[in-house]
Amino acid sequence: MIRNAMAQGLKELVGRAMIDPDFLADLQRSPELVLGQFELSDEERATVRHALDRLATSPPGQRAHTLHNALLRRVAT
């Protein structure tokens, strides 16, 4: 049950990043501040940080999609 609750926090983060470009920009600028708003495990936080590293090389119009793809496998498990 706890695992599901943590996965839900990650799903909420990804969902919001997909629809809110300002949120995604805030996540990129201040990841620790934004991540603190969600119930995430250390592993999930590390996964998000890794995905954010990939965003640096993505075109601005594709960043939400890149984040989604980078985290999709983690959210689905």
Secondary structure per residue as TSV (DSSP state, phi and psi in degrees):
chain	resnum	aa	ss	phi	psi
A	1	M	-	360.0	-42.0
A	2	I	H	-62.0	-41.7
A	3	R	H	-57.1	-42.3
A	4	N	H	-63.4	-39.4
A	5	A	H	-63.5	-41.0
A	6	M	H	-68.0	-41.4
A	7	A	H	-62.4	-34.9
A	8	Q	H	-63.0	-40.5
A	9	G	H	-61.0	-40.4
A	10	L	H	-68.0	-40.0
A	11	K	H	-61.3	-41.5
A	12	E	H	-64.3	-42.5
A	13	L	H	-61.4	-47.9
A	14	V	H	-64.6	-44.0
A	15	G	H	-59.4	-44.0
A	16	R	H	-66.8	-40.5
A	17	A	H	-62.7	-31.3
A	18	M	H	-70.5	-31.5
A	19	I	H	-109.1	-11.3
A	20	D	-	-125.0	96.5
A	21	P	H	-62.3	-30.4
A	22	D	H	-67.6	-39.5
A	23	F	H	-63.0	-44.6
A	24	L	H	-61.2	-41.2
A	25	A	H	-63.9	-41.3
A	26	D	H	-63.8	-40.2
A	27	L	H	-61.4	-39.7
A	28	Q	H	-70.2	-40.6
A	29	R	H	-72.4	-43.6
A	30	S	-	-134.7	68.1
A	31	P	H	-58.7	-40.3
A	32	E	H	-65.8	-39.4
A	33	L	H	-64.0	-46.1
A	34	V	H	-70.4	-43.3
A	35	L	H	-62.2	-28.5
A	36	G	T	-65.2	-14.7
A	37	Q	T	-84.2	-6.0
A	38	F	S	-123.8	147.0
A	39	E	-	-83.1	101.9
A	40	L	-	-129.4	147.0
A	41	S	-	-76.5	167.3
A	42	D	H	-59.5	-38.9
A	43	E	H	-64.4	-42.0
A	44	E	H	-65.6	-40.9
A	45	R	H	-60.7	-43.4
A	46	A	H	-63.7	-38.9
A	47	T	H	-63.4	-43.0
A	48	V	H	-64.6	-43.7
A	49	R	H	-60.1	-41.9
A	50	H	H	-62.9	-43.3
A	51	A	H	-63.3	-37.5
A	52	L	H	-64.7	-33.4
A	53	D	H	-60.6	-37.2
A	54	R	H	-67.4	-30.9
A	55	L	H	-64.1	-28.4
A	56	A	T	-59.2	-26.7
A	57	T	T	-102.5	3.7
A	58	S	S	-93.7	144.1
A	59	P	-	-61.7	143.7
A	60	P	G	-50.6	-39.5
A	61	G	G	-71.7	-10.7
A	62	Q	G	-113.1	5.1
A	63	R	H	-65.8	-43.0
A	64	A	H	-62.4	-41.5
A	65	H	H	-64.2	-40.8
A	66	T	H	-63.1	-44.3
A	67	L	H	-62.2	-45.0
A	68	H	H	-57.7	-49.1
A	69	N	H	-63.6	-39.5
A	70	A	H	-66.5	-29.4
A	71	L	H	-102.7	-9.7
A	72	L	H	-55.6	-45.9
A	73	R	H	-62.0	-40.4
A	74	R	H	-67.7	-40.9
A	75	V	H	-67.3	-36.4
A	76	A	H	-73.2	-16.5
A	77	T	-	-99.6	360.0
